[in-house]
Amino acid sequence: MAKYLLVGADPAKAASLHPGGVVTLSAGLLCYAQRHGHTVEIVNTARSSFAHEPFRQILWSGLKRIGELIGHLRRERFAGVFIFVGAGFSFYERTLMSLICRLFGVRDAFVIVDGNFFAVRQAGRFRQSVTRFLLRIPHRLAATGQKWDELFAELGVEARRRVRVSYWLTADFPMATQPKQVPRDRPVHMLYLGWMTQAKGVVELLGAIAQLREDHEFTFTFVGGGTLLDTARDMIEAHGWEGRVSALGWISAANLHALLRQADVFVLPSHAEGFPMSLIEALSSAMPAIVSDVGGVSDSLKDGINGYLVTPGSVPSLVAAMRHYLEQPELIAPHSRAALAAALENHYPDTNCGILFDAVAE
């Protein structure tokens, strides 16, 4: 039995109707460790995704986490450390944590989960140079898709330090056993799952729905809370879409799983993603998907095979993709089979958690 350290969201302290990607990844990693007889200590990073915090509070929280990490490393010997990393301040904080692990002689796996990290390509020369230097610190960097691998290569991370891994759900997620069928006695039902914010493409999605409602009959369900939830509800009322379009807010896990079984097509036109956990939930529910071509999405979502990739921020691209299924619902069945195959092949929890454990092994 080995002991590991996780810098990530503690599922026991972050339980909610909308746990978020890092909570799900952390929970899956903990389940894998338990099944293999390992123990894991946690430096908890969970916070409300959209709660505004002054920089002083962000800095103080980061310093406390760093102090907690040092305390763990001074008291015990760990076989490895897993560090989940965001963009912005989180990147610098977690890089310092990685350096501390190196000073204590403990190997770490550095997993950047925030798609906004890709903005480094548009950053100035100084920031790019700093990022290149800091990425030399972690023992291993997890590339969660071909585009992540290419980005790390551009930033000077050697191939021997990059490991390819895909995100995972917890082992108890109710995986579909059969593909979806063509809806014969009802309109196509599309589903959005995520925060209702501008960065998730909700404005473009509402615009696409308005265009398509002019000459297509379909139903659409928004699941998620956020700053644009009331905007969506107001638009539904103003256009008389009640009964065809709904914005539910956050719902229970049981109700969500039922909705994933019932809906035909998943839609998520985000402006940036590392790899959206909701897409894995959709693929695991045998649901074809329409998602922006960002982050590692294109590794599992193949255009015209199990869904369609769309251009971030483009209403015409989104409308064209949604129209495929509205005008050719017979595409749903074969795309559904391919979606389930992608979930099984790419996102199996034991395979991907095992890759991270191997990455920090002696």
C-alpha positions, 0 to 999 in steps of 0.5 A: 500500500502506498500513500499519495497526495492530491492537490484538488477538490475534496469531494467530501467538502464540495458536494453540490448539485453541480460538483464541477470537473475537478471534483469529478476527477478527484472523486474518480482518482480517489476511487481508483486509489481505494480499489488498489489499496492506496491512501490519498491525503488531500490539499483541498482547492474546491471553491465556488466556480463564480464567486468573486473573491478579492485578490487578497483573499485569493492570495491568502487561500493560496498561501494556506494551501502551500503551507498545508502542502509543506506540512504534509511533505514534512510529516510523511513520505508520499509515493507521488503528488497529483496537482490539478491546475487552472489558468491565471493565478492558479497556474503560478500557485500550483507551479510553486507547489510543484517546485516544493514537491521537487525540493522534497524529492517527490514526483508530481503529475501536473494536470492543467484543466482550464481551457483558458490556458490556451490564451498563452499563445496570444500572450506577450513574449515575456509571459510566454517566456515565464510560462516556458520556464515554469513548465520545466518544473513539474515531473510530468505534464498531463496532455488531455488531448492532441491539442494540449500535447501540441501546446506543451510541445510549443512551450518547450516541454519535452516528449518524455515529460508529457503523458497522454491521458483523457478525463474520466467520470466516477465508476458509478456513473450509469453508462448506457448499454444501448445506443439511442434510436431515431425519435419517430413520434416526437421532435428531436430533443436537444440538451445543454448542460453547464454553467449558464454564462457567456463563456459557455456560449449560451448567448450564441445558443439562444440565437441559434434556437431563435433561428431554427425555431422559425422552420424546425420543430424540436425541443430544447432543455437547458440544465445549469445555473449562472448569470444567464439563467434568468436571461434564458427564461425571459427569452423563453417567455418573450418568444412563447417557447414554453413547453418546447424550450425550458431552463431548469437550473441545477437539478438532482443527479437522479433527474439529470441521469434520467434526462441524459437517457431521454434527450437525443443530442447534446449541445455545448458551444463553449468559448474555451474548455480543457475537456468538458466533463458534461461531454463525457457524460453525454458520450457515456449516455450514448448521446451525439454531441455538438461542441466547440472545437476547443481544448481536447474535445476533438480527441473524442468528438469526431466531426460527422461521426459521433457529432459535430465540431463547431466554431466558438462564438459562431452562431452560423456554425452552431445552426448548421450543426444543429440543423443536421440532426433536425433535418436528418434525425436518422443520423442519431442512431449511428452517431449514438453508437459511435458516441458510446464507443468513444466513451468506452475507448477514451474515458474509462476511469481505471485506464486513465487514472492508472496512467497518472499513477504510473506517471509518478511511479519510481 
